[in-house]
Amino acid sequence: LTAELHERDFEQLVLCRDPEVGLESVIAVHDTTLGPSLGGVRMRRYPSRAAAVADAMNLAQAMTYKAALAGLPLGGGKSVINADPRVANRDEVLIAHAKYIAALNGRYVPALDMGTSVRDLELIGRHVPVVCAQRGDPSYYTARGVVRSIEVALEACGRSVAGSRVAIQGLGNVGLHVARMLCAAEAEVLAADIDPVRVHDAVDELGVTATDLADILFVDVDVVAPCAAGGAIDEHAVPRLRASALVGAANNMLSTPALARDLRERGIVHVPDFVANAGGLIAVEAELRDDESGLADRVDAIADTARDMLNRSELGGIDVVSVALSMATEIIEGNRKYRPWF
Ligand code: NAI
C-alpha cells in the first residue's frame, strides 16, 4: 500500500476503525495543491477492505483531475464507509466517520455521494470544520456538461445533435436530464435502466425508445452515454461498441484508463468522464462560495476543454485520457510552488 501511495502521488490515506459502532472507513486525500480536497462520502458494502481502499483512491484521484481541468481551486479527495447504507446504527457510524474527517482539519471537505443523503451530510457537518451540504441538486449541471461534451464529440464526427442517435445507460438524476436536453435538441434517444419505472416514465415524458439492458451499450448509434455505475466499459465491451463516440457521466466509466488507447485504435471519439461530468463539481464549488454568478457559462466552457483535448489527441496521436491527465498535471505542477490555500 505504501508503494502504491508513492507511485500514485497520494498525499494521505487514512484507514479508520471504530469497533464500538462498527465503523470501517477510508479517507483518501490525493492532492491539495490547488485547494482543499473535496469529494463525496460514499457508503456501500464492499466485497473486501482492499476493494474499499481501491475505490476511495481511484475516485479521489479522478477528483483531483476533474477540479484542475475545470479550473477550480480544489484538490481531490474521497471517503468511503464500508457498510450497508441500511445499517441499523447509521447515524453513529456517520458520526464516527465525521470525527476522523474532523481530525484532518479541513484538508478533506465531505460532499454527497452514492449511499449518502443531504441529511447525512448535515449530520457530518455538525462535527467537521467545512462540509458541502448541497442545498441544490448538482445533477442538472452535471448533465449540462455531459451534453456539451456530446455536442463536441459529434462535431468531431462531423455531425450535430439534431438527428443524431444517442443511447443512454441509466435514467437516474443525471441520465434523465441528459435525455431531456437531447430530446429538446431533436436527437433520437434510446435508453435503458434496471428500474423499469424510470424507463416507462421517460418513454411517457420524452418519447425515448426503451432498449434492452444487455444491448444499450452496443446498439448502432452515434453516441453511447453511460450514466449509471462506473466500470461499464471494460476490455470485453470495447470491441463490441458500435457507436462513433463514447461520452457519459459515470465516474471511472472505463474499467482501466488504458482502454482509452483501444478506443482510439477503434476510431471511437471519447471525452473522459472527469472532463464531461465536471458540471456538478463546478456547481458545488459555486455553492460552497455562495456565488452562483455565471455558473451555466462556466459549465458550458467544458466544451472548450473537451474540444482542446480532442484536438491535442488527434494532432499528437495520443489517446485522450493521457492527454487529459497531462493537461491536469501541468496545471497542478504549475501551482505546486505557490500552494495557494496552505
Ligand atoms: P443515480 O443513482 O440517480 O442514477 C443511476 C441510474 O442508473 C439509476 O436509475 C439506476 O437504476 C441505473 N442503473 C444502475 N445500474 C444500471 C445498469 N447496469 N444498467 C442500466 N441502468 C442502471 O445516479 P446519478 O446521480 O444519476 O449518477 C450517475 C453516474 O454519474 C454515477 O456514476 C455518478 O457517480 C456519476 N456522477 C454523478 C454526478 C451528479 O451530479 N449526480 C456528478 C458526477 C458524476
Residues whose N, C-alpha, C, O or C-beta is under 5 A from the ligand:
A	BS01	NAI	P138 S139 T142 Q169 G170 L171 G172 N173 V174 G175 A192 D193 I194 D195 C227 A228 A229 G230 A249 A250 N251 N277 G280
